[in-house]
Amino acid sequence: MENHEAIPSTSSLNKSSHENSNSGFMHNLSLPPSPLRYLNHIEKRLWDAEQKILLADEQKKLLVSQVSYYKTKISDLKHDVKIRRQISSRDANDVDRIKRALAHMKHEACAQYKRNLEMLIGGDSGSEKIAGPSQL
């Protein structure tokens, strides 16, 4: 049994190649680059990818260090805020304590003044009495 498929002749192949080259088909087909050029091209692309990865790693390290720095700063600021709150509450307590002490001192001073005045008015040792408002 013979294969009766039509095998194109060389002249028809040349004719179709010529027609295809006119249409731009053959222009787009290029011979594969030499294996060495191809390997050099792949090697360069791999090197470029490696450099991008290394750069990304460096940027990642930089970002991680910046995040760590800011976390430390925030922790320090939170500590400062806590201390300031304690100082503020102590200051408020101190102010209250001072006010109470001043009120007590004022009360004591008034009481002492009143005792001194009564002594001068009453005169325990027989000295002259000073006329008070009730005696006028």
Buried (B, 14 or more C-beta within 10 A) or exposed (E): EEEEEEEEEEEEEEEEEEEEEEEEEEEEEEEEEEEEEEEEEEEEEEEEEEEEEEEEEEEEEEEEEEEEEEEEEEEEEEEEEEEEEEEEEEEEEEEEEEEEEEEEEEEEEEEEEEEEEEEEBEEEEEEEEEEEEEEE
